[in-house]
Amino acid sequence: MQLSKILAEIDLEISRLERARALLAGEDSPAVKKTRRAKSVVVTADGSAKRKKKRNLSPEGRKRIAEAVRRRWELQKKAAAK
């Protein structure tokens, strides 16, 4: 997962928790903390927000990445053994 996506998800979860806390505390209008907008959202010229299309990996691409990670692990194990 990319760091920016992780941060956007954390910001979203924080805002959800703040709203839930405000509801449980009995506050009428919860204080909305302004956070960064998720990078997966694109604002168009007319001001509306649209989500970016999710990019999917092909099975071949996933296989190449898995092989590269395995090679990297092998090199790290060899380096640790020395």
N, C-alpha and C positions, 0 to 999 in steps of 0.2 A: 504494500500500500504506500502511496506517496504521502510525504509528510504534510503537504498542504491539504490533502483529503482528510487525513487523520485530524488535523487541527480544526477543519470545518465541522467534522462530526462531533468533536469535543465541544465546540462552541454551541452547536445545535442542542446537544444533550444538556449543557449548562442552562441554556434558556428554558428548556423543558422543565428542568428541576426547579428553577426559580419560579416558574408559573405554578407548578404543583405546590411548592412551599407557600406561595401567596394564597392559594386557594385553601390550603389546610389551616393557615393562620387566620383566615376569615377576612382578609383584606379585600375591599371591593375592587380596587383597580391596582393590579400588581405593577410594580415598577419594572418597566421593560428596559433592560440593559442593552444598549446598542453594541452589537458585536460586528465583527467583519462579516461581510457577505460571503457565502460559500463560493468557491471558484467554479463549482459545477453549475452555477446560475449565471446566465448571461442577460444583461439588460439591453433591450432593443432600443431603437431610436425613439419610439413612441412612449418609452418609459416602462413598458411591461417587462416582466422577468420570465425568461424561458430557461429550462434545464438543458444542459448540453447532452448530446447523445452519448450513451455509455459505449466505450470502445471495448470490443471483445477480442481476445486472443484466438488465433487459429490453433488447432491441435498441434500443427507443426511448430508454431512459435512457442507454444507452451513446452513442447518437448525440447527445443533448443535451450530455453531458459533453464529447464530442469537439469539438462546435461551440464550447462555452464556452472550451475550451483554445485553440482556433484564434484566437478573438477576443482572448484574453489575449495570445497571442504577437504578433498584429498590433499591439496597443497597445504592447507592449514594443519592437517593432521601430521603430515610429513615434517613441517616446520616445528611443530610442537614436540615431536619425537626426538628431534636433534638436541 
